[in-house]
Amino acid sequence: MGSVAGLNDWVWGTDAQVLQLFSIFEPAVLTSPSVSGMAFFGSAQSFLSGFAFQPTFSSCQTYFCFASASGWTASKDATGNPLAGSVGWGTTNVSFSGSFSIAAAASADETGPGVWLWRATGPGANAYDDAGQVASPDGGVAVADVLANDWVAGTPATTASVAISQVSSTDPGVSLDVGSGSVNVAAGTFAGTYTLAYQICDIANASSCDDATVTVVVNPYVVNATNDSGWASPSTGGTAVANVLANDRLSGTPATIANVSLSLVSASPADAGVTLNPADGSVNVARGTALGGYTLVYQICDRTDPANCAQATATITVRNYVINAVNDSARASSKTASTPIASVLANDSLEGARATTATVKLSQVSPPVAGITINTSTGAVSVATKTSSGLYTIVYSICEIASPANCSSATITLDLSGKL
């Protein structure tokens, strides 16, 4: 029947588990009873011990060996998996992969339609596919060592036991370092998916070679456009946002006109006097634009990858300057002429700046009061000689010169009730 082979190479699983296994199968499975926490990866070191029927491989081709057995029964553990045993195997030097199914038998202990997988690590070079990625077109190491899952003569391949060569690459920026086994991506390689084929040959037997493929993903730069907001006055217009790119990023670095392209996607309302300048990122409001809210949607795209884009919204408010007239008060004699308030504008403001006769127009709202006058050219409040004594209140108004409807009122209180 041949020699008895150790079956560290064997694992058992259901059909669904086998599909899962094919997608992540690595040499670590060969010597480990569990991989990634999946309990069905059980060692079959001695699975078929004591079984009357010992299957043999009926056909071997490159990467495939098949054998089928019917009427095969086994005791099962608490989870329904077959108990371990051992198997006689007439061929010891096989470097193929394969499977055979166990047909159902009329027994309560039958295994059912399970599948056994075997990945041999016998003589010869065995290269297995790899995959890796880099974070961005800045490049870097995608795969540290393609030999990490390769084998030669039943042992893990190293640069001391195999010669590595690059067979092909779909991009010159993706290359294999034959000295270390690393797959590197050059800076400036465009985002995308690339493949590199390599070959390993047994140094002790140069005719024993095998090829594999490395799949490399170069991830795009992360483009991050962040919303902006600003305002402008209809009386003057101006720049509502100095540069929409100021808070945008390209892979964590500031976005600039040099590394991203900037374009307007939409404006609402359209053609309303609020515009984006793609040359410098500024959002500008034309003088006389109606009061209200406006939105501009803009887009930035990586200049090295024009399809890699992000959008954001600039929200613009067109509003009047904040005008604020503040109450004034003073005491004075009713018998002698004086100017108790030098200027009512002294504590008034227009958008935070002191109001002046150059920026606001001053007018008296209350009816004239005998003996008390407001100089609308200077803001001074004067009391004439022999004005009747008493407590007086006078309301005045200031209006933005550039926007006459933008006004604010305040009250002047004068106490002329007694001697000073």
FIROPA-251804 format. One record per residue (C-alpha): y negated, x, z negated. Coordinates in nm, 2 decimals. Layout:
Y / X / Z
...
# end
This chain:
0.00 / 0.00 / 0.00
-0.22 / 0.30 / -0.02
-0.43 / 0.45 / -0.30
-0.61 / 0.24 / -0.56
-0.98 / 0.25 / -0.50
-1.25 / 0.21 / -0.77
-1.46 / -0.10 / -0.69
-1.80 / -0.02 / -0.83
-1.90 / -0.10 / -0.48
-1.80 / -0.46 / -0.51
-2.00 / -0.76 / -0.63
-1.91 / -1.12 / -0.63
-2.13 / -1.42 / -0.57
-2.14 / -1.77 / -0.43
-2.26 / -1.83 / -0.07
-2.62 / -1.90 / -0.19
-2.61 / -1.59 / -0.41
-2.49 / -1.38 / -0.13
-2.79 / -1.47 / 0.09
-3.01 / -1.37 / -0.20
-2.82 / -1.05 / -0.24
-2.86 / -0.95 / 0.12
-3.23 / -0.98 / 0.09
-3.26 / -0.73 / -0.20
-2.94 / -0.53 / -0.19
-2.99 / -0.17 / -0.29
-2.76 / 0.12 / -0.40
-2.84 / 0.05 / -0.76
-2.61 / -0.25 / -0.73
-2.32 / -0.02 / -0.67
-2.31 / 0.11 / -1.03
-2.49 / -0.15 / -1.22
-2.33 / -0.47 / -1.35
-2.66 / -0.66 / -1.33
-2.97 / -0.62 / -1.12
-3.30 / -0.80 / -1.17
-3.14 / -1.01 / -1.45
-2.90 / -1.19 / -1.21
-2.58 / -1.23 / -1.41
-2.36 / -1.28 / -1.10
-2.39 / -0.92 / -1.01
-2.07 / -0.83 / -1.19
-1.88 / -0.51 / -1.17
-1.54 / -0.56 / -1.00
-1.40 / -0.23 / -1.13
-1.06 / -0.38 / -1.19
-1.08 / -0.73 / -1.05
-0.74 / -0.79 / -0.88
-0.52 / -0.62 / -1.14
-0.19 / -0.80 / -1.17
-0.24 / -1.02 / -0.87
0.06 / -1.06 / -0.65
-0.14 / -1.07 / -0.33
-0.34 / -0.75 / -0.25
-0.56 / -0.80 / 0.06
-0.61 / -0.52 / 0.31
-0.89 / -0.49 / 0.57
-0.77 / -0.62 / 0.90
-1.06 / -0.50 / 1.11
-1.33 / -0.24 / 1.07
-1.63 / -0.20 / 1.29
-1.97 / -0.03 / 1.23
-2.12 / -0.20 / 0.93
-1.85 / -0.47 / 0.92
-1.50 / -0.49 / 0.77
-1.33 / -0.82 / 0.73
-1.03 / -0.95 / 0.55
-0.93 / -1.30 / 0.47
-0.68 / -1.43 / 0.22
-0.55 / -1.78 / 0.16
-0.38 / -1.91 / -0.15
-0.56 / -1.65 / -0.37
-0.60 / -1.76 / -0.73
-0.75 / -1.61 / -1.04
-0.84 / -1.69 / -1.39
-1.21 / -1.77 / -1.45
-1.45 / -1.70 / -1.72
-1.67 / -1.95 / -1.91
-1.92 / -1.95 / -1.63
-1.66 / -2.02 / -1.36
-1.66 / -1.66 / -1.22
-1.33 / -1.48 / -1.16
-1.22 / -1.23 / -1.42
-1.22 / -0.86 / -1.33
-0.91 / -0.68 / -1.21
-0.83 / -0.40 / -0.96
-0.72 / -0.37 / -0.60
-0.51 / -0.14 / -0.40
-0.69 / -0.01 / -0.09
-0.52 / 0.19 / 0.18
-0.83 / 0.36 / 0.32
-1.05 / 0.57 / 0.09
-1.31 / 0.71 / 0.33
-1.50 / 0.41 / 0.47
-1.87 / 0.39 / 0.51
-1.92 / 0.04 / 0.62
-2.04 / -0.29 / 0.47
-1.85 / -0.61 / 0.49
-1.73 / -0.93 / 0.33
-1.42 / -1.15 / 0.30
-1.40 / -1.50 / 0.17
-1.14 / -1.64 / -0.07
-1.00 / -1.97 / 0.06
-0.93 / -2.25 / -0.18
-0.58 / -2.29 / -0.33
-0.42 / -2.59 / -0.49
-0.49 / -2.46 / -0.84
-0.72 / -2.55 / -1.12
-0.81 / -2.18 / -1.16
-0.88 / -2.12 / -0.79
-1.20 / -1.93 / -0.72
-1.32 / -2.18 / -0.46
-1.52 / -2.07 / -0.15
-1.67 / -1.76 / -0.30
-1.77 / -1.44 / -0.12
-1.71 / -1.08 / -0.20
-1.95 / -0.81 / -0.08
-1.88 / -0.44 / -0.05
-2.12 / -0.16 / 0.03
-1.93 / 0.16 / 0.07
-2.07 / 0.50 / -0.03
-1.81 / 0.72 / 0.13
-1.87 / 1.03 / 0.35
-2.15 / 1.04 / 0.61
-2.52 / 0.97 / 0.60
-2.63 / 0.61 / 0.52
-3.00 / 0.53 / 0.57
-3.13 / 0.19 / 0.45
-3.45 / 0.01 / 0.55
-3.76 / 0.04 / 0.33
-4.08 / -0.15 / 0.29
-4.42 / -0.06 / 0.13
-4.79 / -0.13 / 0.15
-5.13 / 0.02 / 0.09
-5.42 / -0.17 / -0.07
-5.67 / -0.13 / 0.22
-5.75 / 0.06 / 0.53
-5.86 / 0.34 / 0.30
-5.50 / 0.45 / 0.34
-5.26 / 0.61 / 0.09
-4.89 / 0.63 / 0.02
-4.70 / 0.32 / 0.13
-4.35 / 0.45 / 0.03
-4.30 / 0.73 / -0.21
-3.96 / 0.85 / -0.08
-3.76 / 0.68 / 0.20
-3.45 / 0.86 / 0.06
-3.47 / 0.67 / -0.27
-3.21 / 0.42 / -0.13
-3.03 / 0.64 / 0.11
-2.69 / 0.80 / 0.06
-2.49 / 1.10 / 0.19
-2.12 / 1.18 / 0.12
-2.12 / 0.91 / -0.15
-2.42 / 1.05 / -0.35
-2.79 / 0.97 / -0.34
-2.96 / 1.15 / -0.05
-3.22 / 1.42 / -0.13
-3.42 / 1.66 / 0.08
-3.16 / 1.92 / -0.02
-2.87 / 1.73 / 0.12
-3.02 / 1.56 / 0.43
-3.27 / 1.65 / 0.70
-3.54 / 1.39 / 0.77
-3.71 / 1.33 / 1.10
-3.95 / 1.07 / 1.22
-3.82 / 0.88 / 1.53
-4.11 / 0.66 / 1.60
-4.41 / 0.48 / 1.46
-4.61 / 0.18 / 1.59
-4.93 / 0.34 / 1.48
-5.03 / 0.71 / 1.47
-5.19 / 0.65 / 1.13
-4.85 / 0.56 / 0.98
-4.64 / 0.88 / 0.95
-4.35 / 1.03 / 0.76
-4.38 / 1.35 / 0.55
-4.04 / 1.50 / 0.63
-4.08 / 1.74 / 0.34
-4.11 / 1.48 / 0.07
-3.99 / 1.16 / 0.24
-4.31 / 0.98 / 0.18
-4.46 / 0.74 / 0.43
-4.84 / 0.78 / 0.44
-5.12 / 0.57 / 0.59
-5.42 / 0.75 / 0.72
-5.77 / 0.64 / 0.62
-5.92 / 0.41 / 0.88
-5.59 / 0.26 / 0.99
-5.66 / -0.11 / 1.07
-5.51 / -0.38 / 0.85
-5.18 / -0.50 / 0.99
-4.80 / -0.46 / 0.97
-4.64 / -0.15 / 1.12
-4.29 / -0.01 / 1.15
-4.17 / 0.35 / 1.14
-3.82 / 0.46 / 1.23
-3.67 / 0.76 / 1.08
-3.34 / 0.94 / 1.08
-3.14 / 1.14 / 0.82
-2.87 / 1.39 / 0.90
-2.62 / 1.54 / 0.66
-2.72 / 1.91 / 0.63
-2.35 / 1.99 / 0.57
-2.25 / 1.80 / 0.89
-2.54 / 1.78 / 1.13
-2.36 / 1.53 / 1.35
-2.35 / 1.28 / 1.07
-2.68 / 1.09 / 1.11
-2.82 / 0.74 / 1.05
-3.14 / 0.56 / 1.13
-3.35 / 0.32 / 0.93
-3.68 / 0.14 / 0.96
-3.98 / 0.14 / 0.72
-4.20 / -0.17 / 0.73
-4.56 / -0.09 / 0.62
-4.83 / -0.34 / 0.55
-5.19 / -0.22 / 0.55
-5.38 / -0.49 / 0.36
-5.73 / -0.57 / 0.47
-6.04 / -0.49 / 0.26
-6.12 / -0.77 / 0.02
-6.43 / -0.94 / 0.15
-6.62 / -1.12 / -0.12
-6.93 / -1.33 / -0.04
-7.11 / -1.47 / -0.34
-7.34 / -1.77 / -0.34
-7.72 / -1.71 / -0.37
-8.02 / -1.92 / -0.46
-8.40 / -1.89 / -0.44
-8.72 / -2.07 / -0.38
-9.05 / -2.06 / -0.21
-9.38 / -2.26 / -0.22
-9.48 / -2.47 / 0.09
-9.83 / -2.35 / 0.04
-9.75 / -1.99 / 0.12
-9.39 / -1.98 / 0.24
-9.23 / -1.64 / 0.21
-8.90 / -1.48 / 0.12
-8.68 / -1.70 / -0.10
-8.39 / -1.45 / -0.12
-8.45 / -1.08 / -0.05
-8.10 / -1.00 / 0.07
-7.79 / -1.23 / 0.05
-7.57 / -0.92 / 0.06
-7.71 / -0.80 / -0.28
-7.42 / -0.96 / -0.47
-7.15 / -0.94 / -0.20
-6.87 / -0.69 / -0.20
-6.63 / -0.52 / 0.04
-6.33 / -0.40 / -0.15
-6.54 / -0.37 / -0.46
-6.82 / -0.17 / -0.31
-7.16 / -0.32 / -0.22
-7.17 / -0.49 / 0.12
-7.44 / -0.36 / 0.35
-7.55 / -0.42 / 0.70
-7.36 / -0.09 / 0.78
-7.02 / -0.21 / 0.66
-7.03 / -0.58 / 0.73
-7.17 / -0.80 / 1.00
-7.38 / -1.09 / 0.89
-7.42 / -1.42 / 1.07
-7.55 / -1.78 / 1.00
-7.28 / -2.05 / 1.00
-7.49 / -2.35 / 0.94
-7.83 / -2.47 / 0.80
-7.90 / -2.81 / 0.64
-8.13 / -2.96 / 0.73
-8.13 / -2.78 / 1.06
-8.44 / -2.63 / 1.21
-8.63 / -2.71 / 0.89
-8.82 / -2.39 / 0.84
-8.56 / -2.20 / 0.63
-8.40 / -1.92 / 0.82
-8.16 / -1.62 / 0.77
-8.25 / -1.28 / 0.91
-7.92 / -1.12 / 0.99
-8.08 / -0.78 / 1.03
-8.17 / -0.74 / 0.66
-8.01 / -1.04 / 0.49
-8.33 / -1.21 / 0.38
-8.38 / -1.58 / 0.37
-8.73 / -1.69 / 0.46
-8.93 / -2.01 / 0.43
-9.20 / -2.09 / 0.68
-9.54 / -2.19 / 0.54
-9.57 / -2.57 / 0.53
-9.20 / -2.64 / 0.50
-9.15 / -2.97 / 0.33
-9.07 / -2.99 / -0.04
-8.69 / -3.03 / -0.10
-8.36 / -2.86 / -0.11
-8.20 / -2.66 / 0.17
-7.86 / -2.49 / 0.22
-7.77 / -2.20 / 0.45
-7.40 / -2.11 / 0.49
-7.35 / -1.75 / 0.60
-7.06 / -1.53 / 0.68
-6.99 / -1.16 / 0.64
-6.71 / -0.98 / 0.83
-6.56 / -0.64 / 0.78
-6.69 / -0.43 / 1.07
-6.35 / -0.25 / 1.10
-6.17 / -0.58 / 1.11
-6.39 / -0.86 / 1.25
-6.13 / -1.13 / 1.17
-6.15 / -1.04 / 0.80
-6.44 / -1.26 / 0.68
-6.58 / -1.46 / 0.39
-6.85 / -1.72 / 0.36
-7.10 / -1.82 / 0.09
-7.40 / -2.05 / 0.06
-7.76 / -1.98 / -0.01
-7.93 / -2.27 / -0.18
-8.30 / -2.28 / -0.13
-8.56 / -2.49 / -0.31
-8.90 / -2.54 / -0.16
-9.13 / -2.64 / -0.45
-9.48 / -2.62 / -0.55
-9.60 / -2.34 / -0.78
-9.59 / -2.44 / -1.14
-9.95 / -2.53 / -1.24
-10.04 / -2.57 / -1.60
-10.37 / -2.68 / -1.75
-10.39 / -2.62 / -2.13
-10.61 / -2.81 / -2.37
-10.93 / -2.64 / -2.51
-11.14 / -2.70 / -2.82
-11.46 / -2.57 / -2.98
-11.73 / -2.64 / -3.23
-12.10 / -2.61 / -3.15
-12.44 / -2.73 / -3.27
-12.59 / -3.04 / -3.11
-12.94 / -2.91 / -3.17
-12.94 / -2.59 / -2.98
-12.82 / -2.50 / -2.63
-12.49 / -2.30 / -2.61
-12.18 / -2.23 / -2.41
-11.90 / -2.29 / -2.66
-11.62 / -2.24 / -2.40
-11.67 / -1.95 / -2.15
-11.40 / -2.09 / -1.92
-11.15 / -2.36 / -1.95
-10.93 / -2.17 / -1.70
-10.88 / -1.88 / -1.95
-10.56 / -2.04 / -2.08
-10.45 / -2.21 / -1.76
-10.19 / -2.07 / -1.52
-10.05 / -2.10 / -1.17
-9.68 / -1.99 / -1.15
-9.72 / -1.78 / -1.46
-10.04 / -1.60 / -1.35
-10.38 / -1.68 / -1.49
-10.56 / -1.95 / -1.30
-10.89 / -1.85 / -1.14
-11.14 / -2.02 / -0.92
-10.98 / -1.82 / -0.63
-10.65 / -2.00 / -0.67
-10.73 / -2.34 / -0.82
-11.01 / -2.60 / -0.77
-11.16 / -2.73 / -1.10
-11.30 / -3.08 / -1.13
-11.41 / -3.31 / -1.41
-11.19 / -3.62 / -1.45
-11.38 / -3.80 / -1.73
-11.72 / -3.97 / -1.67
-12.02 / -3.74 / -1.72
-12.14 / -3.69 / -2.08
-12.51 / -3.66 / -2.15
-12.58 / -3.30 / -2.27
-12.24 / -3.16 / -2.19
-12.15 / -3.01 / -1.86
-11.86 / -2.83 / -1.70
-11.94 / -2.56 / -1.44
-11.67 / -2.61 / -1.18
-11.75 / -2.28 / -1.02
-11.69 / -2.08 / -1.34
-11.51 / -2.31 / -1.58
-11.78 / -2.27 / -1.85
-11.86 / -2.57 / -2.08
-12.22 / -2.59 / -2.19
-12.41 / -2.80 / -2.45
-12.78 / -2.88 / -2.39
-13.05 / -2.88 / -2.67
-13.07 / -3.20 / -2.88
-12.74 / -3.34 / -2.76
-12.63 / -3.63 / -2.98
-12.39 / -3.52 / -3.25
-12.03 / -3.63 / -3.26
-11.68 / -3.55 / -3.14
-11.64 / -3.54 / -2.76
-11.33 / -3.53 / -2.53
-11.35 / -3.45 / -2.17
-11.06 / -3.45 / -1.93
-11.06 / -3.20 / -1.64
-10.82 / -3.12 / -1.36
-10.71 / -2.80 / -1.17
-10.54 / -2.82 / -0.83
-10.38 / -2.54 / -0.63
-10.62 / -2.45 / -0.35
-10.34 / -2.39 / -0.11
-10.17 / -2.72 / -0.20
-10.43 / -2.97 / -0.31
-10.18 / -3.22 / -0.42
-10.04 / -2.98 / -0.68
-10.25 / -3.05 / -0.99
-10.25 / -3.05 / -1.37
-10.49 / -3.20 / -1.62
-10.60 / -3.10 / -1.97
-10.85 / -3.21 / -2.24
-11.16 / -3.04 / -2.38
-11.24 / -3.13 / -2.74
-11.60 / -3.05 / -2.86
-11.70 / -3.10 / -3.22
-12.08 / -3.14 / -3.24
-12.06 / -3.34 / -3.56
-12.23 / -3.11 / -3.80
-12.43 / -2.79 / -3.87
-12.27 / -2.46 / -3.80
# end
